[in-house]
Amino acid sequence: MYGFEALTFNIHGGYLEAIVRGHRAGLLTTADYNNLSQCENLDDIKMHLSATKYGSYLQNEPSPLHTTTIVEKCTLKLVDDYKHMLCQATEPMSTFLEYIRYGHMIDNVVLIVTGTLHERDVQELIEKCHPLGMFDSIATLAVAQNMRELYRLVLVDTPLAPYFSECLTSEDLDDMNIEIMRNTLYKAYLEDFYKFCQKLGGATAEIMSDLLAFEADRRAVNITINSIGTELTREDRKKLYSNFGLLYPYGHEELAICEDIDQVRGVMEKYPPYQAIFSKMSYGESQMLDKAFYEEEVRRLCLAFEQQFHYAVFFAYMRLREQEIRNLMWISECVAQNQKSRIHDSVVYMF
Amino acid sequence: MAEIYEEGDESMDVNNEAEVKTELGKEGGDENVLQFLDSLDGYLTLMDSLNSKLREGWFDLASARHSMGTLRINSTLLDLKYHPAASTLQVTDQDVESLGSVPHFALSKWASKGGSRKGKDLSTDTDSEIGSPLSPQLRHRGFSEEKPSAKDETILVADEEIKKERAKSLSVFGGLVSPKLRGAQLSFETALETLVEIANMRASMLSAFERITEK
């Protein structure tokens, strides 16, 4: 019953909620980002990060550093935190935490399949995979020629199996089919995660519904903008939108027929939460849209920590860490390219 | 007096001729120097433009990685299958009136597979309407009853082909890519055109310099 989680949550989830709130306190602040923005090179960034939680992960990296090295090492910190929480979790929290990985598993599957299509070495591809999305039979993905084989040989024994029902075809895999597969899988994953959270009920259902609905809406907008001017038809585009969210179903109908960014703006401005996002951009511009969406996401994720005794804090922490890693990647790229004046174009501050 | 005058005339003619030849020689030399300085100015401007375009391209690429994720844009996705080059460069010797034989570089962008060239020489045709659909046209008052000319249709078809080739080369990163990645592609494409212009400008600059040092 909603409102009585305080009576029982701490029995199984109290320790981990305390852990995740401690991790949240270790996220970088605006002062940290200001210091990083003044670095002259990547070694300076490493020096500044040595005083943070990332210090132990970067200290043994030799110079000269590369931006991908910084991202990889910071991601290891995220993975260690996640694994510690997962091994301590009991049901249903462990299933909830597993759901957080499935998005990365989908990305890894698509990376391996795309790389294999381009005749890349499987080992090279596996090294690039996200550690949170690894599973045992991932290397076998290189053998499949179409989606049916992909499912039958490898994915039938993975948690992604239920998501394949809508994209099982015998068509050979090419770049557009793979893209459609990626988005179809992610759509199925989001809907499944949404239903799972609804079943959990309480504050978890309430907060996660809002976060996942925002994710679904953002994906719909990105799919629309990225497919403008491509061979993806309106019907195919509409099939990639999730069946929940603020934009479902009427917003999706209008987004499916958009042919430019201004039409997308016209659709989104009918929804008050998104009107504020699009009001930050001028007409015809889409450069700042990503930052505007990330800022809104961070605002909602930070609000998740205002309530206790629910699982959404774990999801929020993972997403905030990922945003932090994106910020570090951006700052590193700007410093490496001597474009420090552009750092604030894409850094999203959390606290 | 007339005899003296005649002798003076001859010496004056010779002197005048020598002076004219010297003047012409100086003008020719000045012209070569001017040509060299013009080429040098053009070369430096193009280098600056190249630097700016490359910075823009790398920055847009970083923006695209930030937007789409490092897993979607990385070097392991580049295609190792055999495929023909998207652009080719031809080097020929061209006779220029004041400079003699000068190497000329011509870029063919987005040449199709199979060797048939659908691309065009963009290094010399910078004012061409192909690839620039916004080029100025005559304004007609009232409703124009002129039908689209065959040339306009050819331009539109060529534009569509180029758009398809661009999308095809970006498809290694997926079917749906961020507009920032497309922006990066355009920046690098412009940088490639600028490089070819720099090569031509450098060739004419070196040729002008040789003519100056010969004299």
Interface residues (C-beta under 8 A of the other chain):
Chain A: T68 V71 D107 N108 V110 L111 T114 G115 H118 E119 R120 E124 L125 K128 C129 H130 D175 M176 I178 E179 I180 R182 N183 I223 I225 N226 S227 G229 T230 E231 L232 S286 Q287 D290 R326 M329 W330 E333 C334 Q337 Q339 R342 S346
Chain B: R55 W58 F59 A62 S63 R65 H66 S67 G69 T70 L71 R72 N74 T76 L77 L78 D79 L80 K81 K163 A167 S171 V172 G174 G175 L176 V177 S178 P179 K180
